[in-house]
């Protein structure tokens, strides 16, 4: 929490009560209850919908009503130790701290016994715990994060029961005062990355933070890079696994998306389920994702290059069949490919934003009916439709890279249309160099793939059995993951 001027409250009941009432004079959600305890007054103030009314009644109001034989020299210490049942009481608070905490669900107690106090009575409604729709697995935990940061931290702590688990709190946003929590394991976390992250978070000066992506775009490396350098997930098990590898998690109040850093290039091809199934199955799935990344970005470009510049490389029967199928099509291969890519992207976006039942129907109608009608009308050729459709299907295997794949697909295709396979390879080299040069909070983006030994790729290109993964990734200062015990 930010440092505040503690002298804001005067300690006088009438002055402090008037100060709070004037501060929220236009807020209809402020609730108050003024009670007489002995000969002195106690005011309980909270916001409806943010504070739990049961906690306010049971922990504060009821004990005050039942209080008897109050000594004349009783002070706030007496209220805290002899009257109130609540455990989360704060004293020596400032006006700005009180207003911020009240809007977060705490209750303010102003009394003639002394300076005001705050009580933790948070109890705003939240969603029930359910599996994230975008990260479903066939095997493994079925719980996902909620919008309440406190509940999200509890779900992470349930999986990592150690005093080595550190949680640091910051407040970001001048008007929203959004709570941001930095989580890490002190003995494993990468100190360089932790220092860089804290420095970037402290520099944020924005009026409001409503989602973790506000922070992502400000703190990420390579702000204009196509590849994400900050990980996001809604699964507590994924965050716990990242923390155990020496990463850092950033939990933002008000969103179920938790950030993980450093984020490495190889994580784009990992699935949460890889570690919950047999390592043979997990390894095959991971290698297929690497293949799908190549196919989804390169199939249209290679097809355009072959049909435009390198037709002689195709087998004669296929070349003749291709020429026959393209006869009557009014567009060039480049125009045809670009139109199909844009149409498929429109259908995908429309399907994801319509209600669930209509979305699947829209995809079927757009992909089959419209595509088939366009081929029969000689607007597009069947081979080009197959190439672009295959690129679109393989993209679904790697959802973490869907944004980068769309742009790379167009860039590769345009380069191939100008220079054939030479242009495609030149742009590929530029992309590879940019990925190798990328960093995530000061850590090399491809550090897990630079060591081409069996030990270096045991959890990148494929997933090795747990018995062979005795060390953590190179980003952590303590690399020993497991030790062998004598029988």
C-alpha positions in Angstrom: 0.0 0.0 0.0 1.2 3.5 -0.7 2.5 5.7 2.1 -0.2 8.1 3.4 -0.3 11.2 5.7 -1.3 9.7 9.0 -2.3 13.2 10.3 -5.4 13.3 8.1 -7.6 12.1 10.9 -7.8 14.4 13.9 -9.0 11.8 16.4 -12.0 13.9 17.2 -15.2 11.9 16.7 -17.4 14.7 15.2 -14.6 16.0 13.0 -13.7 12.6 11.7 -17.3 11.5 11.2 -18.1 14.7 9.2 -14.9 14.2 7.2 -16.0 10.8 6.0 -19.6 11.8 5.4 -18.4 14.8 3.3 -16.0 12.6 1.4 -18.7 10.3 0.3 -21.7 12.7 0.3 -22.7 11.7 -3.2 -22.3 8.0 -2.8 -25.6 6.3 -2.1 -24.0 2.9 -1.2 -22.4 4.2 2.0 -24.0 2.6 5.1 -23.6 3.7 8.7 -24.6 2.6 12.1 -24.1 4.8 15.1 -24.2 3.1 18.5 -23.9 4.2 22.1 -21.4 2.2 24.1 -21.6 3.4 27.7 -21.7 7.1 27.4 -19.6 7.3 24.2 -20.6 7.0 20.5 -19.2 4.5 18.0 -20.0 4.8 14.3 -19.6 1.8 11.9 -19.3 2.8 8.2 -19.1 0.5 5.2 -20.1 0.2 1.6 -23.0 -2.1 0.7 -22.1 -4.8 -1.8 -18.4 -4.6 -0.9 -18.4 -5.5 2.8 -20.0 -8.7 4.1 -23.0 -7.6 6.2 -22.8 -10.8 8.3 -19.2 -10.0 9.3 -20.1 -6.4 10.1 -23.0 -7.5 12.3 -21.3 -10.4 14.0 -17.8 -9.0 14.5 -18.6 -5.3 15.1 -22.2 -4.3 15.7 -23.4 -7.2 17.9 -20.3 -7.0 20.3 -20.9 -3.2 20.7 -24.5 -3.7 21.5 -23.8 -6.4 24.1 -20.9 -4.5 25.7 -21.4 -3.7 29.4 -19.5 -2.2 32.3 -17.2 -0.1 30.1 -14.4 1.5 32.2 -14.2 5.3 32.0 -10.5 5.1 30.9 -11.3 2.6 28.0 -9.6 3.4 24.7 -9.4 1.9 21.2 -7.1 -0.8 22.7 -9.9 -1.8 25.0 -12.3 -2.0 22.0 -9.8 -4.1 20.0 -8.9 -6.5 22.8 -12.1 -6.8 24.9 -15.1 -5.9 22.6 -14.6 -6.8 18.9 -14.4 -10.3 17.7 -12.6 -9.4 14.4 -8.9 -10.3 14.0 -8.1 -7.9 11.1 -8.1 -4.6 12.9 -5.8 -1.7 11.8 -5.0 1.4 13.9 -3.1 4.6 13.1 -4.7 4.9 9.7 -5.0 7.9 7.4 -7.9 9.4 5.6 -6.7 8.3 2.2 -5.9 4.7 3.4 -9.4 4.5 5.0 -11.2 5.7 1.9 -9.3 3.3 -0.3 -9.8 0.3 2.0 -13.5 1.0 2.6 -14.1 0.9 -1.2 -12.3 -2.5 -1.2 -14.7 -3.9 1.4 -13.3 -2.9 4.8 -15.3 -1.2 7.5 -14.3 2.0 9.2 -14.9 2.5 13.0 -15.0 6.0 14.3 -15.5 6.4 18.0 -15.1 8.7 21.0 -12.7 6.1 22.4 -9.8 7.4 20.2 -8.5 7.3 16.7 -10.5 5.6 13.9 -9.8 1.9 13.1 -10.3 -0.3 10.0 -11.7 -3.9 10.1 -11.3 -6.4 7.3 -14.9 -7.3 6.4 -14.5 -8.0 2.6 -17.4 -10.1 1.3 -18.3 -9.0 -2.2 -19.9 -11.7 -4.5 -17.6 -13.8 -6.7 -18.0 -16.5 -9.3 -18.0 -20.2 -8.4 -14.7 -22.0 -9.2 -14.9 -23.6 -12.6 -12.6 -24.8 -15.4 -11.4 -22.1 -17.7 -13.1 -22.4 -21.1 -9.9 -21.5 -23.1 -7.7 -24.0 -21.2 -9.7 -27.1 -20.9 -7.9 -30.5 -20.3 -9.0 -34.1 -20.5 -6.9 -35.0 -17.5 -5.8 -32.8 -14.6 -7.3 -30.2 -12.2 -10.6 -28.6 -13.1 -10.3 -25.3 -11.2 -9.7 -21.8 -12.6 -9.0 -18.4 -11.2 -11.7 -15.9 -10.2 -11.9 -12.1 -10.4 -11.0 -11.7 -6.7 -7.2 -11.6 -6.2 -7.5 -12.9 -2.6 -9.2 -16.1 -3.7 -6.7 -16.5 -6.5 -3.8 -16.3 -4.1 -5.5 -18.8 -1.8 -5.8 -21.3 -4.7 -2.0 -20.9 -5.5 -1.1 -21.3 -1.8 -3.1 -24.5 -1.6 -0.8 -26.0 -4.1 2.5 -24.6 -2.7 2.5 -25.0 1.1 5.8 -23.5 2.0 7.0 -20.5 3.9 9.3 -19.9 0.9 6.2 -18.6 -1.0 6.4 -14.8 -0.9 3.6 -12.4 -1.8 4.3 -8.7 -2.2 1.5 -6.1 -2.7 1.4 -3.0 -4.8 -1.3 -0.5 -5.8 -1.6 0.5 -9.4 -3.9 3.1 -11.0 -4.6 6.6 -9.7 -8.4 6.2 -9.7 -9.0 2.5 -9.5 -6.2 1.7 -6.9 -6.0 -1.8 -8.3 -4.3 -4.3 -6.0 -1.4 -6.1 -7.7 0.4 -9.0 -6.0 3.9 -10.3 -7.0 4.3 -14.0 -6.1 7.5 -16.0 -6.2 9.5 -18.7 -4.3 12.3 -16.8 -2.6 14.9 -19.6 -3.0 14.1 -20.2 -6.7 13.1 -16.9 -8.3 15.3 -15.3 -10.8 16.6 -12.2 -9.0 17.4 -10.3 -12.2 13.9 -10.8 -13.5 12.3 -9.9 -10.2 14.2 -6.6 -10.0 13.3 -5.7 -13.5 9.6 -6.5 -13.0 9.4 -4.5 -9.8 11.0 -1.5 -11.4 8.7 -1.6 -14.4 5.6 -1.9 -12.1 6.7 1.0 -10.0 7.0 3.2 -13.1 3.4 2.6 -14.1 1.4 5.9 -13.9 -2.1 5.3 -15.3 -5.5 6.4 -14.1 -7.0 2.9 -14.0 -6.2 -0.8 -14.4 -9.2 -3.0 -15.2 -7.5 -6.1 -16.5 -4.0 -7.6 -16.4 -3.5 -6.8 -20.1 -3.2 -3.1 -19.1 0.0 -4.0 -17.2 1.2 -6.5 -19.8 1.4 -4.0 -22.6 3.4 -1.6 -20.3 5.9 -4.0 -18.8 6.5 -6.3 -21.7 9.8 -6.5 -23.6 9.6 -5.9 -27.4 6.4 -3.8 -27.3 5.9 -4.2 -31.0 7.0 -7.8 -31.3 4.5 -10.3 -32.7 5.5 -12.9 -30.0 4.2 -12.5 -26.5 6.9 -12.1 -23.8 4.5 -12.2 -20.8 2.6 -15.4 -20.1 -1.1 -15.5 -19.1 -3.1 -18.3 -17.6 -6.4 -18.9 -15.7 -5.2 -22.1 -14.1 -3.7 -22.3 -10.6 -1.8 -25.5 -11.4 0.0 -23.7 -14.3 1.0 -20.8 -12.0 2.2 -23.3 -9.4 4.3 -25.1 -12.0 5.9 -21.9 -13.2 6.7 -20.8 -9.6 8.4 -24.1 -9.0 10.6 -23.4 -12.1 11.8 -20.1 -10.7 9.3 -17.8 -12.5 7.3 -14.9 -11.0 3.5 -14.6 -11.0 1.6 -11.3 -11.0 -2.0 -11.5 -9.7 -4.2 -8.5 -10.6 -7.4 -7.9 -8.7 -10.5 -7.8 -10.9 -9.4 -10.3 -13.5 -8.9 -14.1 -13.6 -5.8 -13.8 -15.9 -2.6 -14.2 -14.0 0.7 -13.1 -15.5 3.8 -15.3 -15.4 7.4 -14.1 -16.1 9.9 -14.7 -17.6 8.0 -16.1 -20.5 10.0 -18.3 -22.9 9.4 -19.1 -26.5 9.1 -22.8 -25.8 6.0 -22.2 -23.6 4.0 -21.4 -26.7 4.0 -25.0 -27.7 3.4 -26.5 -24.2 0.0 -27.7 -23.2 -1.2 -28.0 -19.6 -2.1 -31.6 -20.3 1.4 -32.6 -21.3 2.3 -33.2 -17.7 -0.9 -35.1 -16.8 -0.6 -37.8 -19.5 2.0 -40.4 -20.4 5.2 -38.7 -21.6 5.0 -40.5 -25.0 1.6 -38.9 -25.6 2.7 -35.6 -24.3 5.9 -35.6 -26.5 4.0 -36.5 -29.6 1.5 -33.7 -29.0 4.2 -31.2 -28.4 6.2 -32.1 -31.6 2.9 -31.9 -33.6 2.5 -28.3 -32.3 5.9 -27.3 -33.6 4.9 -28.9 -37.0 1.6 -27.1 -36.9 3.3 -23.7 -36.3 5.4 -24.3 -39.5 2.4 -25.4 -41.5 0.0 -22.6 -40.4 2.5 -19.9 -41.2 4.1 -21.4 -44.3 1.6 -23.4 -46.3 0.0 -20.4 -48.2 3.4 -18.8 -48.8 5.0 -22.0 -50.2 1.9 -22.7 -52.3 2.0 -19.2 -53.8 5.8 -19.4 -54.4 5.5 -22.8 -56.2 2.5 -21.8 -58.3 4.0 -18.4 -59.2 7.8 -18.8 -59.5 8.7 -22.5 -59.1 6.0 -24.4 -61.1 8.7 -26.6 -62.5 9.4 -28.1 -59.1 5.9 -29.6 -59.0 5.2 -33.1 -60.4 3.8 -33.0 -63.9 0.5 -34.6 -63.1 -0.1 -32.3 -60.2 1.0 -29.2 -62.3 -1.5 -30.1 -65.0 -4.3 -30.8 -62.5 -3.6 -27.4 -60.8 -3.7 -25.6 -64.1 -7.0 -27.2 -65.0 -8.5 -26.3 -61.6 -7.3 -22.7 -61.8 -8.7 -22.1 -65.2 -11.5 -19.5 -65.1 -10.5 -18.1 -61.7 -10.4 -14.2 -62.2 -7.8 -13.5 -59.5 -4.0 -14.1 -59.2 -2.7 -16.6 -56.7 -1.6 -13.8 -54.4 -5.0 -12.0 -54.4 -6.8 -15.2 -54.1 -4.7 -16.3 -51.1 -5.0 -13.0 -49.3 -8.8 -12.8 -49.7 -9.1 -16.4 -48.3 -6.9 -15.6 -45.3 -9.0 -12.5 -44.5 -12.3 -14.3 -45.0 -11.2 -17.2 -42.7 -10.1 -14.7 -40.1 -13.5 -13.0 -40.2 -15.3 -16.3 -39.9 -13.1 -17.3 -36.9 -13.6 -14.0 -35.1 -17.4 -14.0 -35.8 -17.6 -17.6 -34.5 -15.8 -16.8 -31.3 -17.9 -13.7 -30.6 -21.4 -15.2 -31.3 -23.3 -17.3 -28.7 -21.9 -20.8 -28.3 -24.5 -22.6 -30.4 -24.6 -20.1 -33.2 -20.8 -19.9 -33.3 -20.3 -23.6 -34.3 -23.1 -23.3 -36.8 -21.5 -20.2 -38.3 -18.2 -21.9 -38.7 -19.7 -24.9 -40.5 -21.8 -22.7 -42.8 -18.9 -20.4 -43.6 -16.3 -23.1 -44.0 -18.2 -25.6 -46.0 -21.2 -24.0 -47.7 -19.6 -20.7 -48.6 -16.2 -22.3 -49.5 -17.8 -24.9 -51.8 -20.0 -22.3 -53.4 -17.0 -20.1 -54.1 -15.1 -23.0 -55.8 -18.1 -24.0 -57.9 -18.6 -20.3 -59.0 -14.9 -20.2 -60.1 -14.2 -17.3 -57.7 -11.4 -19.2 -56.0 -9.6 -22.5 -56.8 -10.0 -25.7 -54.8 -6.2 -26.1 -54.2 -5.9 -22.6 -52.8 -8.9 -23.2 -50.6 -7.4 -26.5 -49.3 -4.0 -24.8 -48.5 -5.5 -21.8 -46.6 -8.0 -24.1 -44.8 -5.2 -26.4 -43.7 -3.3 -23.4 -42.4 -6.3 -22.3 -40.5 -6.9 -25.7 -38.9 -3.3 -26.2 -37.8 -3.4 -22.7 -36.2 -5.9 -24.1 -33.7 -3.3 -26.4 -32.2 -1.3 -23.4 -30.9 -3.7 -20.8 -29.5 -1.0 -18.9 -27.7 0.4 -17.8 -31.0 -2.7 -17.1 -33.0 -2.0 -13.4 -33.2 1.6 -13.9 -34.4 0.5 -16.6 -36.9 -2.0 -14.4 -38.7 0.6 -11.7 -39.4 3.4 -14.1 -40.2 1.2 -15.9 -42.6 0.5 -12.7 -44.5 4.1 -11.5 -44.4 5.4 -14.8 -45.6 2.9 -15.0 -48.4 3.6 -11.5 -49.6 7.4 -12.1 -49.5 6.9 -15.3 -51.5 4.7 -13.5 -54.1 7.6 -11.0 -54.8 10.6 -13.3 -54.6 9.4 -16.9 -54.4 11.0 -19.3 -52.0 14.0 -16.9 -51.7 11.7 -14.2 -50.3 10.1 -16.7 -47.9 13.5 -17.9 -46.6 14.8 -14.3 -46.2 11.7 -13.3 -44.1 12.0 -16.6 -42.1 15.6 -15.7 -41.3 14.6 -12.2 -40.1 11.9 -13.7 -37.9 14.3 -16.3 -36.4 16.9 -13.6 -35.6 14.2 -11.4 -34.0 13.1 -14.3 -31.8 16.7 -15.1 -30.8 17.3 -11.5 -29.9 14.1 -11.2 -27.8 14.1 -11.0 -24.0 11.5 -11.4 -21.3 12.2 -9.2 -18.2 15.9 -9.4 -19.0 16.0 -13.1 -19.6 16.8 -14.6 -23.0 13.6 -15.6 -24.8 15.1 -18.8 -26.1 17.3 -19.7 -23.2 15.6 -23.1 -22.9 16.4 -24.0 -26.5 20.0 -22.8 -26.9 21.5 -25.8 -25.2 21.0 -28.5 -27.8 22.0 -31.3 -25.5 19.5 -33.9 -24.3 19.4 -32.2 -21.0 18.7 -28.8 -22.6 15.7 -30.0 -24.7 14.1 -32.4 -22.3 11.1 -30.1 -21.7 11.0 -28.1 -24.9 10.8 -30.1 -28.1 9.5 -33.1 -26.2 8.4 -33.9 -22.7 10.9 -36.3 -20.9 9.7 -38.6 -18.2 9.7 -37.1 -14.7 12.5 -39.4 -13.6 14.8 -37.7 -16.1 13.8 -34.1 -15.3 16.1 -33.7 -12.3 17.0 -30.1 -13.0 14.9 -26.9 -13.5 15.3 -24.5 -16.4 18.4 -22.4 -16.6 16.5 -19.2 -15.5 16.5 -20.2 -11.8 19.3 -19.9 -9.3 18.6 -23.3 -7.8 18.4 -25.9 -10.6 18.0 -29.1 -8.5 14.4 -30.3 -8.9 14.6 -33.8 -7.5 17.2 -36.0 -5.8 17.7 -39.7 -5.9 17.2 -41.5 -2.5 18.9 -44.7 -1.5 16.6 -47.7 -1.4 
